[in-house]
Amino acid sequence: MNEEKRKVLDMLAQGKITVDETDKLLAAIGESSEEGGTAAGGKRSWKYLRVLVEPGPGSESNDKVNIRVPFKLIRAGLKFAAFIPREAQGKVNEAFREKGLNIDLAKITPQDLEEIVSNLDDMTVEVEGKDKVRIFCE
């Protein structure tokens, strides 16, 4: 039994909530744990970032690409960014700016990552009619 359910049952035993309230709370807890992909606060907790590349009719290659990156690895990468020396962070940030990305590694948080991913949802890009790139989360 998880801790949330135990707390609800303890509140019932202490007379702090009614049986009907207990039923509603347990149902709500059950729904959130059954979804599996929902984290605290109602935000979706993705397990993988997927990148699929499918060759189109004008493609020079028939190679398909299917990449599945665990989000735990991406989150760990954010933590490792803190270990990059300040001098190097400046150079990395400058390289990002040269490519048109205004990113400061020192300021990226796990919440920022979750926001980016929630806005990404499912994106498809066609590259000059040759290849189709699909980026999504699961």
C-alpha positions, -999 to 999 in steps of 0.1 A, spaced: 0 0 0 14 34 -9 18 62 15 -10 84 1 -36 56 6 -23 49 41 -27 86 50 -63 86 37 -72 55 57 -55 69 88 -77 101 84 -108 79 82 -97 59 113 -92 92 132 -127 104 122 -113 134 102 -130 124 70 -162 104 62 -164 71 43 -177 89 12 -148 114 13 -124 84 18 -139 67 -13 -135 98 -34 -99 103 -22 -89 67 -28 -105 68 -63 -85 100 -71 -53 84 -59 -60 53 -79 -66 72 -111 -33 92 -108 -13 60 -101 -30 41 -129 -21 67 -154 16 60 -147 27 88 -169 14 116 -146 37 131 -120 28 152 -89 9 183 -98 -9 167 -128 20 171 -153 28 143 -176 60 125 -168 75 111 -200 98 81 -200 114 85 -235 121 111 -261 117 95 -296 131 107 -329 120 89 -360 134 97 -395 116 81 -424 129 85 -459 105 102 -483 101 97 -520 129 121 -529 153 108 -503 188 96 -514 188 69 -487 163 44 -477 177 42 -441 152 46 -413 163 61 -380 146 52 -347 161 68 -316 146 64 -281 164 84 -254 154 78 -217 143 110 -200 163 99 -169 194 103 -191 184 138 -202 176 149 -166 210 135 -155 226 155 -183 211 187 -168 226 178 -135 260 173 -150 259 207 -167 265 221 -132 299 205 -132 310 224 -164 335 251 -153 323 287 -157 348 295 -184 336 265 -205 300 274 -198 306 308 -214 321 292 -245 292 266 -248 266 294 -244 284 314 -271 284 284 -294 246 281 -288 241 318 -296 261 314 -329 236 287 -339 207 310 -330 198 295 -296 198 318 -266 205 291 -240 223 295 -207 233 261 -193 235 274 -158 199 285 -158 182 253 -172 162 235 -146 143 202 -147 111 222 -147 123 240 -179 129 206 -195 94 194 -185 78 226 -200 97 222 -232 86 186 -235 50 193 -227 50 219 -254 68 196 -278 41 169 -275 43 156 -311 62 174 -339 68 164 -375 92 181 -398 96 174 -435 131 181 -448 129 195 -483 104 168 -493 131 141 -489 129 130 -453 102 131 -426 114 137 -390 90 130 -361 99 140 -326 76 129 -297 75 116 -262 62 84 -247 
